[in-house]
Amino acid sequence: MRAYDALEPHVHPYVGLSAPRGASGPVVNTDADGFRRTPWHGSWTDTRTDRAELAGVLLGGSFTFGVGATGDGHTIAARLSRTRSERWLNLGIRAGNSSQELASVLPFALDAARVVVCSGVNNLVAGLQSNGRDDLFGPLFFEDAVQAIGAVPVHDLVEQLTGARGPTRGTGLLRAVRGGA
């Protein structure tokens, strides 16, 4: 579980939050988009795999991602790939709600022969800890952090994080995080 705890959530366009991109280790490996890689006959199945080679995609939350698996070859996607002798893409998102999971499958939906959905539990858990921030899309994990980031113009956020001056200046990340106006 230490390997999973070390995977801090990263901001991901469209999906919201994901695992770090390109994480590499003995237990967990992620691709260029932060999705779990699945071993396949000496190579990997991931979001860069030719879509024509995919038998299907698997989407869901931490369970689908494979939290707790002792390695990439022991996730549901890996077991499905071995059992069926087909390449299955793992689109599991740790601490994601079903709106985020749906966003993850959109680039693959038209090409996917099959889509397996293992979803729902994260909506219930996020709902229990929600501050009710978003009535439109529902509760999500880390909503206070997401709200703070969303309150800052993107160029100011980049300036705060990198020191590089952006074309606009505004409230700044630190003021937003501290609750200042």
N, C-alpha and C positions, 0 to 999 in steps of 0.2 A: 504494500500500500504506500510505502515511502515514494516509490517511483511515480505513483499517481498524484500524491500530495505535492510533489515538486512541479507538476504541470500547472502553473498558474494560468488563469484564463487571459486570453489576449483579445483585443478588439479585432473583429473581422467584418469587413464590409458585407452587408446584406444579411448575414447570419447573426450578427450582434457580437457574440463571444464564442471563442473556440479554444482548442488546445493550441499551444505554440506551434508555429509552422516549422517544419524540419527538425523536430525533436528526435534525438537518436539515443538509444540506450539498449541495454540487454532485455528490458521488459516492454517498453513502449517506444514505438517509432511512428512519427506523423509525417504527412506529406507536405508539399508546398502550400497547401490550403489549411493545414491544421487538422486534417482528418486522419484517422488511424490507418496505417498501412497493413495490408494482409499478405503474408507470404504466399507465393504461387510458383511452384516448380523452380526454385532458385532465383526468382525475381520477386517483384512486388505487384500487388493490385492496389491502385490508389487513384486519385482524381485525375492523374495524367495518363492513365491507361486508356488505350484506344477504346472508345465506347462500343465499337462493333465486337470487341472481345468480351464484354461484360455480359454475364447471364442475367444479372439483376443488381439492384441496389437495396441495401438494408438501412433503414433510418430509424432513429429513436434517440434516447438519452444516454445516460451513463452505462446502463446495462448493455445497450447496443455497442457503445464505444469499447466496452470490454473492461471496465473498471473492476479490478480484482483478479483479472486473468494473469497468470504467471508469465505470459509472453504473448506476442502478436499472433502466434499460431494457435492460441487457445481462446480466441474471441468467437462469438457466434458466427461472424462472417467467415472466419477461417475454417470453422467446423463445417459450415454450409458448403464452402468451396471444396473441401476435401471429400465430404460425403457425396456430393453431386458431381464431382469432377468438373466444376465450372468456376469461373471467376466471378466473385461477388464483391461489390464495392461497399465498404463500411462508411456510412455517413453519420455515425453516432456522434452526438454532441453532449459533452459533459455539462451538466447544469444548464440545459437548454429546455425551452418550452416547445410545444408542438408547432407554434408559428415559426420559430427558428428552425425546427426540423424540416418543416415544409419548405422554407427558403433554401435549405441545403440541397434538396432534391430537384429543384426547378431546372438547373442546367442539364440534368440527366433525364428528366421526365419523358421527353419526346422519344429518346433513344432506348429507354429501358424496356426490356422485354418483360421484366417482373420487378415489382417493388414490394418489399416486405416491411411492414410498419410495426415497431415495438414501442409504443408511445403511450403517454397519459399520466404516468406516475409523477413525473417532474411537474406537471401542471398542478397536481394536488399539493405537492410539497412546497412549490413556490407560492401557491395561494395561501398556505398556512403562515408563511413568513412575510407576506407582501404588505407594503404600506399603501396599497391601492393607487399606485402611481399612474397606471395606464388602463383606463376603462376600455379603450379600443382594442388593444392587442393582448391584454391580460397580464397577469403577474409574471415576473421573470426574476431569476437570480441576480444578485448584485445590482438591484434596481437603483439604490442610492448612488452607487458609483456611476452607473450609466446616466442617471439624471444629472449628476455633477458635470460629467464630460459633455453632455448635450447642452449645457448652459453656457458653454464657452465657444466662441467662434473658432473654427478649426485652425485657422492660421495662428491664433493666439496660443492654442494648445500646442502646436508644433514649436512655437517660439519658447514656451515654458519648458518643454521637454528636451529641446536640442540647442537652445540658445540662438538658433537661426531666426532672423527677423522675417516675419511674414508681411504681406501687403496690408493687413488690417491689425488693429490693436484694440483690445476691449478689456473685459473684466479680469481675465487671467484665470488659470486653473486653480491656483491656491485660494483665491477669494471665493470661487464657486464651491470648492470642497469645504471650506470653513463656514459656508452658509451666508457669506456677505452678499450685498446687493451690487 
